[in-house]
Structure formats: structure tokens, C-alpha cells
């Protein structure tokens, strides 16, 4: 019996060392950030014919083409230009406002270069967004309209399921209308939907939470099982007084 428990303890010890690297890999995978943070210094230099910089890769090629074509027509017809930027994650301590301002100044370093420009940016990890424009377009794109574009037009499709393509198409349409000197169409009409049936689909957050629970369970098991086996071995082996 003593030999059996010795072998069992050794076997459990080996299993622990085999499980531990796997657990470490799983923990690293679940807690790792989905993408590296982006700073202004990592953004590409300004190119006149680039209207969409989709580093987060959330806009389809077709819709990127539509937005670019509409933006190019706006520039030809009015000399007003609007550009759209997406990033996955901002550098630590950076805000959408500070990032957008710094990128605006990087791409358009002088007041004259900034005058007819508008830049709309979003960070897709937090869906934090900001917009900045030059002096000459502010008579058309007032602070009130700019805030509404960011908070309502851009955000409405994101609140209903991270529909980035729809969000940027809607924002592009409204901005181009306003910057063309036409009346502001306003934010989209929000129709509240009443959910009459339960949904059994798990959200990404719930799935990640369940996965983390499994990892924690494996960690506990990898620690507790060998210890329990060892204490059982100590409990059943003959004491020195019985010999």
C-alpha cells in the first residue's frame, strides 16, 4: 500500500508539472491584449489621396471605397476635406481627444493646412471617438453638429451591435452633407426595439469570463490535487509507533 501511494504521489507530481505550462499558456492567451497599442508616432504620414486609415480593420473594402469616393468628390467640389481613422487601442494615458488633436497637428502642421480639414477618429477597444476640424469649416460644422456626429450618428450603430460599417457610412454621409453647405440632416432616428424572446447566445464578455473560470479551475486543480494526494499518503502510511 505504501508503495502504491508513493507511485501515485509521484504520478500526480508529474501531471502537475505537465499541466502547469499549459495553464500558463492559456492564462497568457486570455489576458493578453488583442492588439498592440497605437501612438501618433506609429500612424502613417499624411498622403493627400488617402481618406480612410482603417488600422483596426473594421470597415469593409467596399464601404471604404464608398467613403473615399464621396470624400474625394467633396474635396474637388468644395475644397473641404474629411478623413476617417480607426485604431484598435490607444497608448496608455492617451485619450481619443488628445490622440486626434496630435494626429491632426502631425498631418496638418500649420494653421493654413488645417483650415479646411476635418478628422474623425475612433478607438475600437473602448469605442471612444473624437473629431477635430479647421477654422474655415467651423462655420458649417459647428461644435454642436460635430458633437452630435460623434455622440449620435457614429455611436448609434455601435450601440446596437458594433456595426462599424454602418457607423462610418452614416457619419460620412452627414459630414459630407454639412461640409457641402447643405442643411444638416441631423442624427439618425433611433427606434427602440422591445425584446420579446430570450436570447441564448453568449456575449464575448461572457465567453471570456467562462474561459477564465476554467483556467482558474485548472490552476486550483493543479495545486490542490497533488497536495491532497500527499496528505492522504501521510495519513495512511504506518506511524513509527506501529512498527
C-alpha positions as CSV (number, residue, x, y, z in Angstrom):
1,X,0.0,0.0,0.0
2,X,2.8,2.4,0.9
3,X,4.5,1.7,-2.4
4,X,1.2,2.3,-4.3
5,X,0.7,5.8,-2.7
6,X,4.3,6.7,-3.3
7,X,3.8,5.9,-7.0
8,X,0.5,7.7,-7.0
9,X,2.1,10.8,-5.5
10,X,4.9,10.8,-8.0
11,X,2.5,10.4,-10.8
12,X,0.4,13.3,-9.6
13,X,3.6,15.4,-9.3
14,X,4.5,14.7,-12.9
15,X,1.0,15.6,-14.0
16,X,1.2,18.9,-12.2
17,X,4.4,19.8,-14.0
18,X,2.8,18.8,-17.3
19,X,-0.4,20.8,-16.7
20,X,1.4,24.0,-15.4
21,X,2.9,25.1,-18.7
22,X,-0.4,24.5,-20.5
23,X,-2.2,26.6,-17.8
24,X,0.4,29.4,-18.1
25,X,-0.1,29.5,-21.9
26,X,-3.9,29.6,-21.5
27,X,-3.7,32.4,-19.0
28,X,-1.4,34.4,-21.2
29,X,-3.7,33.9,-24.2
30,X,-6.8,35.1,-22.3
31,X,-5.3,38.1,-20.6
32,X,-3.1,39.2,-23.5
33,X,-4.3,42.4,-25.2
34,X,-5.9,41.8,-28.6
35,X,-3.5,44.2,-30.3
36,X,-0.6,46.5,-29.6
37,X,-1.5,50.0,-28.5
38,X,-1.2,52.7,-31.1
39,X,0.5,56.1,-30.6
40,X,0.5,59.0,-33.0
41,X,4.2,58.3,-33.9
42,X,3.1,55.0,-35.3
43,X,0.5,56.5,-37.7
44,X,1.5,56.8,-41.3
45,X,2.5,60.1,-42.7
46,X,-0.2,62.2,-44.5
47,X,-1.0,61.4,-48.1
48,X,-3.4,63.7,-49.9
49,X,-5.4,60.9,-51.7
50,X,-5.9,58.8,-48.5
51,X,-9.3,59.4,-46.9
52,X,-9.7,56.4,-44.7
53,X,-7.0,54.9,-42.4
54,X,-8.5,51.7,-41.0
55,X,-5.9,50.3,-38.8
56,X,-8.5,48.5,-36.7
57,X,-9.7,46.7,-39.9
58,X,-13.4,47.2,-39.1
59,X,-14.5,48.8,-42.4
60,X,-15.0,46.6,-45.4
61,X,-13.2,47.4,-48.7
62,X,-16.4,48.2,-50.4
63,X,-17.5,50.7,-47.8
64,X,-14.0,52.1,-47.5
65,X,-14.2,52.7,-51.3
66,X,-17.6,54.4,-51.0
67,X,-16.4,56.7,-48.2
68,X,-13.2,57.6,-50.0
69,X,-15.0,58.3,-53.3
70,X,-17.5,60.6,-51.5
71,X,-14.7,62.4,-49.6
72,X,-12.7,62.9,-52.8
73,X,-15.8,64.4,-54.5
74,X,-16.3,66.7,-51.5
75,X,-12.7,68.0,-51.8
76,X,-13.0,68.6,-55.5
77,X,-16.3,70.5,-55.2
78,X,-15.7,72.5,-52.0
79,X,-12.0,72.2,-51.0
80,X,-13.3,70.9,-47.7
81,X,-11.7,67.6,-46.8
82,X,-12.7,64.9,-44.2
83,X,-10.8,61.9,-43.1
84,X,-11.6,58.9,-41.0
85,X,-9.2,56.9,-38.8
86,X,-9.7,53.7,-36.8
87,X,-7.2,52.2,-34.3
88,X,-7.6,49.2,-32.1
89,X,-6.2,50.5,-28.9
90,X,-4.6,53.8,-27.8
91,X,-1.4,54.1,-25.9
92,X,-1.6,54.2,-22.1
93,X,-2.7,57.6,-20.9
94,X,-3.9,58.7,-24.3
95,X,-7.5,59.8,-24.9
96,X,-9.4,60.0,-28.1
97,X,-9.3,63.8,-27.9
98,X,-5.6,64.0,-27.3
99,X,-4.8,61.4,-30.0
100,X,-7.0,63.1,-32.6
101,X,-5.5,66.5,-31.8
102,X,-1.9,65.2,-32.0
103,X,-2.6,63.4,-35.3
104,X,-4.4,66.4,-36.8
105,X,-1.3,68.5,-36.0
106,X,1.0,65.8,-37.4
107,X,-0.8,65.6,-40.7
108,X,-1.6,69.3,-40.9
109,X,1.2,71.2,-39.1
110,X,0.2,74.8,-40.0
111,X,-3.0,76.8,-39.4
112,X,-3.4,77.2,-43.2
113,X,-3.1,73.4,-43.8
114,X,-5.6,72.7,-41.0
115,X,-8.2,75.3,-42.2
116,X,-10.3,73.1,-44.5
117,X,-9.7,69.8,-42.7
118,X,-11.8,67.5,-40.6
119,X,-10.6,64.4,-38.9
120,X,-12.8,61.8,-37.2
121,X,-11.2,59.0,-35.2
122,X,-12.3,56.0,-33.1
123,X,-10.6,53.5,-30.8
124,X,-12.4,50.2,-31.3
125,X,-11.5,48.7,-28.0
126,X,-13.5,51.3,-26.0
127,X,-15.4,52.9,-28.9
128,X,-14.0,56.2,-27.7
129,X,-14.2,58.7,-30.6
130,X,-13.3,62.3,-31.2
131,X,-13.4,64.8,-34.1
132,X,-11.4,68.0,-34.8
133,X,-11.7,70.5,-37.7
134,X,-10.0,73.6,-39.0
135,X,-11.1,77.2,-38.7
136,X,-12.6,77.6,-42.2
137,X,-15.1,74.8,-41.9
138,X,-16.4,75.6,-38.4
139,X,-19.0,78.0,-39.9
140,X,-20.6,74.9,-41.4
141,X,-19.5,72.2,-39.0
142,X,-20.4,73.9,-35.7
143,X,-19.4,72.5,-32.3
144,X,-23.0,71.4,-31.7
145,X,-23.1,69.5,-35.0
146,X,-19.7,68.0,-34.5
147,X,-20.7,66.7,-31.1
148,X,-23.9,65.2,-32.5
149,X,-22.0,63.4,-35.3
150,X,-19.7,61.8,-32.8
151,X,-22.1,61.1,-30.0
152,X,-25.2,60.2,-32.0
153,X,-24.6,59.5,-35.7
154,X,-21.4,57.5,-35.2
155,X,-22.4,55.8,-32.0
156,X,-26.0,54.7,-32.7
157,X,-25.0,51.7,-34.9
158,X,-22.2,50.8,-32.4
159,X,-24.7,50.6,-29.5
160,X,-26.8,48.2,-31.4
161,X,-24.1,45.7,-32.1
162,X,-20.7,47.3,-33.1
163,X,-21.9,48.0,-36.7
164,X,-18.8,49.9,-37.7
165,X,-19.5,49.9,-41.4
166,X,-22.9,51.5,-40.9
167,X,-21.5,53.9,-38.3
168,X,-18.9,55.3,-40.7
169,X,-21.2,55.4,-43.7
170,X,-23.8,57.4,-41.7
171,X,-21.1,59.7,-40.3
172,X,-19.6,60.2,-43.7
173,X,-23.0,61.0,-45.3
174,X,-23.8,63.5,-42.6
175,X,-20.4,65.2,-42.6
176,X,-20.3,65.5,-46.4
177,X,-23.8,66.9,-46.5
178,X,-22.9,69.6,-43.9
179,X,-19.5,70.4,-45.4
180,X,-21.1,70.8,-48.8
181,X,-23.1,73.7,-47.4
182,X,-26.4,71.8,-47.3
183,X,-28.7,71.7,-44.3
184,X,-27.7,69.3,-41.5
185,X,-29.9,66.2,-41.8
186,X,-29.4,65.6,-38.1
187,X,-28.7,62.3,-36.2
188,X,-30.4,59.1,-37.2
189,X,-33.8,58.3,-35.8
190,X,-33.5,55.7,-33.0
191,X,-36.2,53.1,-32.9
192,X,-36.4,51.3,-29.6
193,X,-36.8,47.6,-30.0
194,X,-38.7,45.5,-27.4
195,X,-37.1,42.1,-26.9
196,X,-40.0,39.6,-26.7
197,X,-37.9,36.4,-26.9
198,X,-34.9,35.4,-24.8
199,X,-31.6,35.0,-26.5
200,X,-29.3,32.1,-25.7
201,X,-26.2,33.4,-27.4
202,X,-23.3,34.3,-25.2
203,X,-21.7,37.6,-25.5
204,X,-18.0,37.9,-26.0
205,X,-17.5,39.1,-22.4
206,X,-19.5,36.1,-21.0
207,X,-17.5,33.6,-23.1
208,X,-14.2,35.2,-21.9
209,X,-15.4,35.1,-18.3
210,X,-16.3,31.4,-18.6
211,X,-12.9,30.7,-20.2
212,X,-11.1,32.5,-17.3
213,X,-13.1,30.4,-14.8
214,X,-11.9,27.3,-16.5
215,X,-8.3,28.5,-16.3
216,X,-8.7,29.3,-12.6
217,X,-10.2,25.9,-12.0
218,X,-7.2,24.2,-13.7
219,X,-4.8,26.2,-11.6
220,X,-6.6,25.2,-8.4
221,X,-6.7,21.6,-9.5
222,X,-3.1,21.6,-10.4
223,X,-2.2,22.8,-6.9
224,X,-4.8,21.0,-4.7
225,X,-4.8,17.5,-6.2
226,X,-1.0,16.8,-5.6
227,X,-1.3,18.3,-2.0
228,X,-4.4,16.2,-1.2
229,X,-2.7,13.1,-2.5
230,X,0.4,13.8,-0.4
231,X,-1.7,14.2,2.8
232,X,-3.6,11.0,2.1
233,X,-0.3,9.3,1.7
234,X,0.9,10.6,5.1
235,X,-2.4,9.6,6.7
236,X,-2.4,6.0,5.6
237,X,1.3,5.2,6.0
238,X,2.1,3.3,9.2
239,X,3.3,5.5,12.1
240,X,6.6,4.9,13.8
241,X,4.8,3.7,17.0
242,X,3.1,0.8,15.0
243,X,6.4,-0.7,13.8
